[in-house]
Amino acid sequence: MDTTKRIYWIDVLRFLGIFAIYLGHLGNQAGYFYPFVFRYQVPLFFFISGAMEVFTKTDTTFVQYFRKKFKAIVLPYFFFGLVSIVLIFLEGNATVGLISETVIQYLLGIRNRLFAPALWFLPCLFVISILFFVLKKIINNRWLLLLLGMVLLTISETLLPHRPIIQPSWFWNIDSALYYLFYFALGYALFPFISQLLSSRSNWARWSVIASATLVTVYAGTLLIGKDLLAIGLKHIPNSGSVIHVLGAMCLIWFNVILAQLLSSITICKQLGRDTLFLCGSEQVIRHITPPLVSLLGWNIEFLSPLGAIIYTFTVLLAAKFGIIPFLKSIYSALPELISPALYGAPDNRSY
């Protein structure tokens, strides 16, 4: 595979993922999109990250890989954490106790306990990336890695004293990593075949895509209105909740892949997809400053329909892309003067 060219549908797939995150964080204001996007948004990003792992050179050493991921994931994580702490000061809420508590939260990195909630993904992705790299060196078979991911997901759902998907508790989301590594391995295992299928001009490939796209579109549409066809079909199987959740996420990932293909020629979608790292990192800032800015215009953030939530989400992403993100990038690019250039580097958005 040519690693020098961007894959446009992957950029758009990232955009669809970050769009789902912003839309989902509107809560009940997003209407029926609220429960819908939470069924796939996190698995989708781990799937994308695993797919991009295909481009890691086979002769990469552990030290080289660790340094690369540290630069691409960990440094941005702490940078965005620092930005969120600055936000506390700007809002006039800073106290020694609150700042100390927030710093500890970011050092621990546990999901659902961070001041900027979306940032939990980064330490978890770092843990998964390092773990997967080690496993790949040992096993070196994409299907066995996928099977192992399935085993770890099962262990996280059945043998741990808590369910990481519901109650994450371990340092840097190691417990969540056990659950989500399956989707990372899924992206790694399937990406070469998906890429070949989508680019093939054979009738078999074309009709396979059309048939599968029809099925997952029907599933997504019925799920959107509150009917889970998988749950209905598997309702007589005991303890099938986790299976339904995983199969549903896989169907919705494929639905988004198909949608990304259809939107791959839209420039702004590709541009937003290339900035998902900064869009994720600045999500807390955007969420805090948007309501007062909107109120200055005399508007209220209330939506008469889910369509209003979609339009609002897209508008916010555009405002972040051309307003906040360039400012944050300029600050981030200036940090090498304060940190060793050998350690610091520009984040690789392909990792996210």
C-alpha positions in Angstrom: 0.0 0.0 0.0 1.1 3.5 -0.8 1.6 5.3 2.6 2.3 8.6 1.0 -1.2 9.3 -0.3 -4.1 10.2 1.9 -7.1 8.0 1.9 -10.0 10.4 1.4 -12.8 8.1 2.7 -10.8 7.5 5.9 -10.6 11.3 6.4 -14.4 11.5 5.9 -14.9 8.5 8.2 -13.0 10.4 10.9 -15.2 13.4 10.2 -18.3 11.2 10.7 -16.9 10.0 14.0 -16.1 13.4 15.4 -19.5 14.6 14.2 -21.1 11.8 16.1 -19.2 12.7 19.3 -20.2 16.4 19.1 -23.8 15.5 18.3 -24.0 12.9 21.1 -22.6 15.3 23.7 -25.7 17.5 23.1 -27.5 14.9 25.1 -31.3 14.8 24.9 -31.2 17.9 22.7 -30.0 15.6 19.9 -33.3 13.7 20.0 -33.2 10.2 18.7 -29.6 10.8 17.5 -28.5 10.8 21.1 -28.7 7.0 21.8 -28.0 6.2 18.2 -24.5 7.7 17.9 -23.4 6.3 21.3 -23.8 2.8 19.8 -20.8 3.2 17.5 -18.8 6.5 17.9 -16.1 5.1 20.2 -15.8 1.7 18.4 -15.6 3.6 15.1 -12.5 5.6 16.2 -10.7 2.5 17.5 -11.6 0.7 14.2 -10.0 3.6 12.3 -6.9 3.6 14.5 -6.5 -0.1 14.0 -6.9 0.3 10.2 -4.1 2.8 10.1 -1.9 0.4 12.0 -1.6 -1.5 8.7 0.8 1.2 7.6 3.3 0.7 10.5 6.5 -0.6 9.0 7.3 -4.2 9.9 10.9 -3.4 10.9 9.8 -0.8 13.4 11.3 -1.4 16.9 9.4 -1.1 20.1 11.3 2.0 21.1 10.7 3.7 17.8 7.0 2.8 18.0 6.7 3.9 21.6 8.3 7.3 20.9 6.1 7.8 17.8 2.9 7.1 19.8 4.0 9.1 22.7 4.5 12.1 20.4 1.3 11.6 18.5 -1.0 10.7 21.4 0.4 11.4 24.9 1.8 14.8 24.4 -1.4 16.1 22.8 -3.3 14.6 25.6 -1.5 16.6 28.2 -1.5 19.7 26.1 -5.3 19.6 25.8 -5.5 18.8 29.5 -3.5 22.0 30.2 -5.8 23.9 27.8 -8.8 22.8 29.8 -7.2 23.8 33.1 -6.6 27.3 31.6 -10.3 27.3 30.9 -11.0 26.9 34.6 -8.9 30.0 35.3 -10.6 32.0 32.6 -14.0 31.1 34.0 -12.9 32.3 37.5 -13.4 29.0 39.1 -9.8 28.2 39.9 -8.9 27.1 43.4 -5.9 25.2 44.6 -8.1 22.2 45.4 -9.9 22.2 42.1 -6.7 22.5 40.1 -4.9 19.8 42.0 -7.9 17.5 41.6 -8.0 18.2 37.9 -4.3 17.5 37.5 -4.6 14.2 39.3 -7.6 13.3 37.1 -5.5 13.8 34.0 -2.6 11.8 35.4 -4.9 8.9 36.1 -6.7 9.4 32.8 -9.8 7.4 33.8 -12.9 7.6 31.6 -15.9 9.5 33.1 -13.6 11.2 35.6 -11.9 13.9 33.5 -12.8 17.6 33.4 -12.6 17.3 29.6 -14.4 14.0 29.1 -13.5 13.4 25.5 -9.8 13.2 26.3 -10.1 9.7 27.9 -9.8 8.3 24.4 -6.2 9.3 24.0 -4.6 7.4 27.0 -6.8 4.4 26.1 -5.7 4.6 22.5 -2.0 4.8 23.6 -2.4 1.7 25.8 -4.2 -0.2 23.0 -1.6 0.8 20.5 1.4 -0.3 22.6 -0.4 -3.5 23.6 -1.3 -4.4 20.1 2.2 -3.7 18.8 3.6 -6.1 21.3 1.0 -8.7 20.5 1.6 -8.3 16.8 5.3 -8.9 17.3 4.5 -12.2 19.1 1.6 -13.5 17.1 2.0 -11.9 13.6 -1.4 -13.1 12.3 -4.2 -10.6 11.9 -6.9 -13.2 12.4 -5.4 -14.6 15.6 -5.1 -11.0 16.8 -8.7 -10.5 16.1 -9.6 -13.7 18.0 -7.5 -12.5 20.9 -9.3 -9.2 20.9 -12.6 -11.0 21.1 -11.3 -13.1 24.0 -10.1 -9.9 25.9 -13.5 -8.3 25.2 -15.2 -11.3 26.6 -13.0 -11.3 29.7 -13.7 -7.6 30.3 -17.4 -8.3 30.1 -17.5 -11.4 32.3 -14.4 -11.9 34.5 -13.5 -8.4 35.7 -15.0 -7.2 39.0 -16.6 -4.4 37.0 -17.7 -3.8 33.4 -15.3 -1.3 31.9 -17.9 -0.3 29.3 -20.1 0.9 32.2 -17.8 1.6 35.1 -14.2 2.2 34.0 -11.8 2.2 36.9 -8.2 1.4 36.0 -5.3 3.7 35.4 -5.2 5.1 31.8 -8.3 3.0 31.0 -6.4 -0.2 30.8 -9.7 -2.0 31.6 -11.4 -0.2 28.7 -8.5 -1.1 26.5 -9.3 -4.8 27.1 -12.8 -4.1 25.8 -12.0 -1.9 22.8 -8.9 -3.7 21.6 -11.3 -5.9 19.6 -12.4 -3.0 17.4 -8.7 -1.9 16.9 -7.9 -5.5 15.8 -11.0 -5.5 13.6 -9.8 -2.4 11.8 -6.3 -3.9 11.4 -7.7 -7.2 10.1 -10.3 -5.9 7.7 -8.9 -2.7 6.3 -6.8 -4.3 3.4 -9.9 -6.2 2.3 -12.3 -3.3 2.7 -9.9 -1.1 0.7 -9.7 -3.7 -2.0 -13.4 -4.3 -2.1 -14.3 -0.6 -2.3 -11.8 0.0 -5.1 -12.7 -3.2 -7.1 -14.6 -2.8 -10.4 -15.9 -6.3 -10.5 -19.6 -7.0 -10.5 -19.2 -9.3 -7.5 -17.6 -6.6 -5.4 -20.1 -3.9 -6.6 -23.1 -6.1 -5.7 -21.5 -7.2 -2.4 -21.2 -3.5 -1.4 -24.7 -2.7 -2.5 -26.3 -5.6 -0.7 -24.3 -5.1 2.5 -24.9 -1.3 2.4 -28.7 -1.9 2.0 -28.7 -4.2 5.0 -26.8 -1.9 7.4 -28.8 1.1 6.2 -32.0 -0.7 7.1 -30.5 -1.6 10.5 -29.3 2.0 11.1 -32.7 3.4 10.0 -34.7 1.2 12.2 -32.3 1.7 15.2 -32.7 5.4 14.7 -36.4 5.2 15.4 -35.9 2.9 18.4 -36.1 -0.6 16.9 -33.0 -2.7 17.2 -33.4 -5.6 14.7 -30.5 -7.5 16.2 -32.1 -7.3 19.7 -35.4 -8.5 18.3 -33.7 -11.4 16.4 -31.6 -12.5 19.4 -34.1 -11.8 22.1 -34.6 -15.5 22.9 -30.8 -16.1 23.4 -29.9 -15.6 27.1 -27.2 -13.1 28.1 -27.0 -11.8 24.5 -26.8 -8.1 25.4 -23.0 -7.8 24.8 -23.2 -9.8 21.6 -26.0 -7.5 20.3 -24.0 -4.4 21.3 -20.9 -5.6 19.5 -22.7 -6.8 16.3 -24.7 -3.6 16.3 -21.5 -1.5 16.5 -20.0 -3.5 13.6 -23.0 -2.9 11.4 -23.0 0.8 12.2 -19.2 1.0 11.5 -19.9 -0.5 8.0 -22.8 1.9 7.5 -20.4 4.8 8.2 -17.8 3.4 5.9 -20.4 3.3 3.1 -21.5 6.8 4.0 -17.8 8.0 4.0 -17.5 6.6 0.5 -20.4 8.6 -0.7 -19.1 11.8 0.9 -15.5 11.3 0.0 -15.5 14.1 -2.7 -16.7 16.8 -0.3 -13.7 18.9 0.6 -14.9 20.3 3.9 -15.7 16.8 5.3 -12.1 15.7 4.4 -10.6 18.8 6.0 -12.6 18.4 9.2 -11.6 14.7 9.3 -8.0 15.6 9.2 -8.4 17.7 12.3 -10.2 15.2 14.5 -7.4 15.2 17.1 -7.7 18.9 17.7 -11.5 18.8 17.4 -11.5 16.1 20.1 -9.0 17.9 22.3 -10.8 21.3 22.1 -14.3 19.8 22.5 -14.5 20.9 26.2 -13.4 24.4 25.3 -15.9 24.7 22.5 -18.7 23.3 24.8 -18.0 25.9 27.4 -17.6 29.0 25.2 -20.4 28.3 22.7 -23.4 29.0 25.0 -22.2 32.5 26.1 -21.2 33.4 22.6 -24.6 32.4 21.3 -26.4 34.3 24.1 -24.5 37.4 23.0 -26.3 37.1 19.7 -29.6 36.8 21.5 -30.1 33.2 20.6 -30.9 30.2 22.7 -29.5 26.7 22.1 -32.8 24.9 21.7 -33.7 22.7 18.8 -37.2 22.2 17.5 -36.1 18.9 15.8 -33.1 16.6 15.5 -32.3 18.3 12.2 -31.6 21.5 14.2 -29.1 19.6 16.3 -27.4 18.4 13.2 -27.1 21.8 11.6 -25.9 23.2 15.0 -23.2 20.5 15.3 -21.9 21.1 11.8 -21.8 24.8 12.4 -19.9 24.4 15.6 -17.3 22.1 13.9 -16.8 24.7 11.2 -16.4 27.5 13.8 -13.8 25.3 15.6 -12.0 24.4 12.4 -11.5 27.9 11.3 -11.5 29.7 14.6 -10.2 27.8 17.7 -8.1 25.1 16.1 -5.7 27.4 14.2 -5.0 29.2 17.5 -4.4 26.0 19.4 -2.2 24.6 16.6 0.0 27.7 16.7 0.5 27.3 20.5 1.2 23.6 20.1 3.8 24.2 17.4 5.6 26.7 19.6 6.0 24.3 22.5 9.2 22.6 21.2 11.1 25.7 22.4 10.1 24.7 25.9 10.4 20.9 25.5 13.3 18.9 24.1 12.9 18.8 20.3 14.1 15.1 20.4 11.0 14.3 22.5 8.4 16.6 21.1 6.9 16.4 17.7 3.8 17.4 15.7 0.9 15.0 16.4 0.2 12.5 13.6 -3.5 12.7 12.9 -3.3 9.3 11.2 -3.1 7.8 14.6 -6.5 9.1 15.6 
